[in-house]
Amino acid sequence: MRELSEQEHFWSGDFGDQYVVRNQSDTHIASNLVLFAKALANTSPISSLLELGSGSGNALKALRQLLPGCDLYGAEINAKACHHAQAANVAHVWQGSLFDYPRERTFELTLSKGVLIHLAPQMLPAAYGQLYELSQRYILICEYYNPTPVEVSYRGHGGKLFKRDFAGEMLDRYSDLTLLDYGFFYRRDCNFPMDDTHWFLLEKRS
C-alpha cells in the first residue's frame, strides 16, 4: 500500500476530527450556496460532480440544493468527517485519500475547496492529475490565492497551509484547459462570509 504523507496522517487524525466539530453550521452551507451559484453560473447543466476532500459535506449539502438533479460524489480521508457527509444522504461519499480515488469513471465537474492549500507542495502534481483526469469538462478550484507560493502557520502548526496560484499552475500544466470565470469571497462579508476564498472555473477544450 502507498505510504500516506505527513499531511494525510494529520488530517485523518485528531486534528481532522476537531475540524469537523468547528465547521458544523448552517452559515457554512448558506455561504457555499452563494459561492457555487456564482461559480457555476456560466456552465452548461451539470449532471455529475465529484468533490475531492469533501470534509463533513458542507459543500455537497449546498450543491444538492443548488443542483437537485446532479449525481454528487465526494472523497474524504477523515473517518469522522466522512461519516457526517454520508449521514447527510446527499451524495455518494468514499472514504480515503483523494490521491487514491479510483479513476473508474469521470464526472462533468471536479471540485476542490479548501483542500489544495493543505497539501505538501510536492503532492500537488498528483492532486492536479486527479482533478484533471476525473473531469469530463469542468474543474472548479476554491482555495486561498497568492501569486507566488507561500507557507502560512496554521493554528500553530507548520507545513500544513500553503497559498499559491493553484489554477494558474493547472493552466500551465494542461494546455487544453481554459479559464472561464473567477471570483472572490471576503471573510468580512456581512451576509455570506467565507474566509477570503478565491474560486476559478476551468474548462477542458474539446
C-alpha positions in Angstrom: 0.0 0.0 0.0 1.1 3.6 -0.6 2.6 5.4 2.4 0.5 8.3 3.4 2.1 11.8 3.5 2.5 13.8 6.7 -0.5 15.9 5.8 -2.7 12.9 5.1 -1.9 11.5 8.5 -2.5 14.9 10.1 -6.0 15.4 8.5 -7.1 11.8 9.0 -6.3 12.0 12.8 -7.4 14.1 15.8 -6.9 17.5 14.1 -9.2 16.5 11.3 -11.8 15.4 13.9 -11.6 18.8 15.6 -12.0 20.5 12.2 -15.3 18.6 11.8 -16.6 20.0 15.1 -15.6 23.6 14.3 -17.3 23.6 10.9 -20.8 22.4 11.6 -23.2 25.3 10.9 -26.0 26.4 8.6 -23.9 29.6 7.9 -21.2 27.5 6.1 -23.9 25.9 3.9 -25.5 29.3 3.1 -22.2 30.8 2.1 -21.4 27.7 0.0 -24.8 28.1 -1.8 -23.9 31.7 -2.8 -20.4 30.8 -3.9 -21.5 27.9 -6.1 -24.4 29.8 -7.6 -21.9 32.4 -8.8 -19.1 30.0 -9.7 -21.3 27.7 -11.8 -23.4 30.4 -13.4 -21.6 30.1 -16.7 -21.6 26.3 -17.0 -23.9 24.1 -19.1 -26.2 21.9 -17.0 -24.1 19.6 -14.8 -25.4 16.1 -14.2 -22.4 14.6 -12.3 -19.9 16.1 -9.9 -17.0 14.9 -7.7 -15.6 16.8 -4.7 -12.1 15.7 -3.7 -11.7 16.4 0.0 -15.4 16.8 0.9 -14.9 17.1 4.7 -18.2 16.8 6.6 -20.2 17.6 3.4 -21.0 21.3 3.7 -20.3 21.9 0.1 -22.2 18.8 -1.0 -25.2 19.8 1.0 -25.2 23.2 -0.7 -24.7 21.6 -4.1 -27.6 19.3 -3.5 -29.9 22.3 -3.0 -28.5 24.1 -6.0 -28.3 21.1 -8.4 -31.1 18.8 -7.3 -30.8 16.6 -10.4 -27.0 16.2 -10.2 -25.3 12.9 -9.3 -23.0 14.0 -6.4 -19.9 12.2 -5.3 -17.2 13.0 -2.7 -13.9 11.7 -1.3 -12.8 12.3 2.2 -9.8 10.9 4.2 -11.1 11.6 7.7 -13.4 8.9 9.0 -15.4 11.2 11.3 -15.9 13.8 8.5 -16.8 11.0 6.0 -19.4 9.6 8.4 -21.1 13.1 8.7 -21.1 13.5 5.0 -22.5 10.1 4.4 -25.2 10.6 7.1 -26.4 13.7 5.3 -27.5 11.4 2.4 -26.9 14.0 -0.3 -24.0 12.3 -2.1 -22.0 9.1 -2.6 -19.0 9.7 -0.3 -16.0 7.5 -0.5 -13.6 7.2 2.5 -10.0 7.5 1.5 -7.3 9.9 0.3 -8.1 12.0 -2.8 -4.9 10.6 -4.3 -6.3 7.1 -4.2 -9.8 7.8 -5.6 -10.3 5.3 -8.4 -10.4 6.5 -11.9 -13.2 4.1 -12.9 -15.4 6.9 -14.3 -15.3 10.6 -15.0 -17.5 13.5 -13.9 -18.7 16.6 -15.7 -17.2 18.7 -12.9 -14.4 18.0 -10.4 -14.1 20.3 -7.4 -11.5 21.2 -4.7 -12.5 23.6 -1.9 -10.1 24.3 0.9 -8.1 21.2 0.2 -5.1 22.0 -2.1 -3.9 24.6 0.4 -3.3 21.8 2.9 -1.3 19.6 0.7 2.5 19.5 0.7 3.8 21.3 -2.5 5.4 18.1 -3.8 2.0 16.4 -3.7 0.2 19.0 -5.9 1.1 17.5 -9.3 -0.7 14.3 -8.2 -3.7 16.3 -6.9 -3.9 18.3 -10.2 -3.8 15.0 -12.1 -6.8 13.7 -10.2 -8.8 16.9 -10.7 -7.9 16.8 -14.4 -8.2 13.1 -15.2 -11.5 12.6 -13.3 -13.1 15.6 -15.1 -15.0 15.3 -18.4 -15.3 19.1 -18.8 -15.1 21.5 -15.8 -12.8 21.9 -12.9 -13.7 24.3 -10.0 -10.9 25.3 -7.6 -11.9 27.2 -4.5 -8.8 27.9 -2.4 -6.6 30.7 -0.8 -4.7 32.5 -3.6 -1.3 34.0 -3.7 0.7 35.0 -6.8 3.8 33.3 -5.5 3.9 30.1 -3.3 4.0 30.9 0.4 3.7 28.8 3.6 1.5 30.1 6.5 1.3 28.9 10.1 -2.0 27.1 10.6 -3.3 27.1 14.2 0.2 26.8 15.5 1.3 24.1 13.0 3.9 24.4 10.3 3.8 22.6 7.0 0.0 22.5 6.9 -1.1 25.5 5.0 0.2 26.8 1.7 -1.1 29.6 -0.6 -0.2 29.8 -4.3 -1.8 30.2 -7.8 -3.3 26.7 -8.0 -5.5 27.5 -11.0 -2.6 29.1 -12.8 -0.4 26.1 -12.3 -3.1 23.9 -13.7 -3.5 26.1 -16.7 0.3 25.9 -17.3 0.3 22.2 -16.8 -2.6 21.3 -19.1 -2.7 23.0 -22.5 -6.3 22.2 -23.2 -7.6 24.0 -20.1 -9.0 27.5 -20.3 -10.2 29.9 -17.6 -14.0 30.5 -17.8 -14.6 32.6 -14.7 -13.2 33.6 -11.3 -14.2 35.4 -8.2 -13.5 36.2 -4.5 -15.4 35.8 -1.3 -14.4 38.1 1.7 -14.3 36.9 5.3 -15.9 40.2 6.4 -18.9 39.9 4.1 -21.9 40.8 6.3 -24.2 38.1 4.9 -22.1 35.4 3.4 -18.5 35.3 4.9 -16.1 32.8 3.5 -12.6 33.1 4.8 -11.0 35.0 1.8 -11.7 32.3 -0.7 -10.8 32.7 -4.4 -12.6 30.5 -6.9 -11.6 29.6 -10.5 -13.7 27.8 -13.1 -11.7 25.9 -15.7 -12.9 24.1 -18.8 -11.4 21.4 -21.0 -11.4 22.5 -24.6 -12.7 19.7 -26.9 
